[in-house]
Amino acid sequence: MLKGSKMTDTVNQIRLLAQLAKMIILESAIEQRLDELFPAVARHAIVSKLLEDCRTLSKVHRQALDTRLNSLMGGERPSGARAAIYAAGIS
């Protein structure tokens, strides 16, 4: 089996970093939108609990993605997921 070239490996790593960063941005947007919805459902205990559970899950996903992105970049990366996308050359 042939090993990929260094160029291919680098391109794949850049794609992975960019996708992780985009997923972090998506999870952050979900969290923010759920926060905005809380006042509208405050009187509905079941819906409030459902939104809180979704927000918690989104936060856990975002933190796990952020940890993985940070580990892949050797613990040194620009602040914020958007910076990682730009660093990867993808906008």
Stockholm file with secondary structure:
# STOCKHOLM 1.0

chainA/1-91         MLKGSKMTDTVNQIRLLAQLAKMIILESAIEQRLDELFPAVARHAIVSKLLEDCRTLSKVHRQALDTRLNSLMGGERPSGARAAIYAAGIS
#=GR chainA/1-91 SS CCCCCHHHHHHHHHHHHHHHHHHHHHHHHHHHHHHHHHHHHTTCHHHHHHHHHHHHHHHHHHHHHHHHHHHHTTTCCCSSHHHHHHHTTCC
#=GC SS_cons        CCCCCHHHHHHHHHHHHHHHHHHHHHHHHHHHHHHHHHHHHTTCHHHHHHHHHHHHHHHHHHHHHHHHHHHHTTTCCCSSHHHHHHHTTCC
//
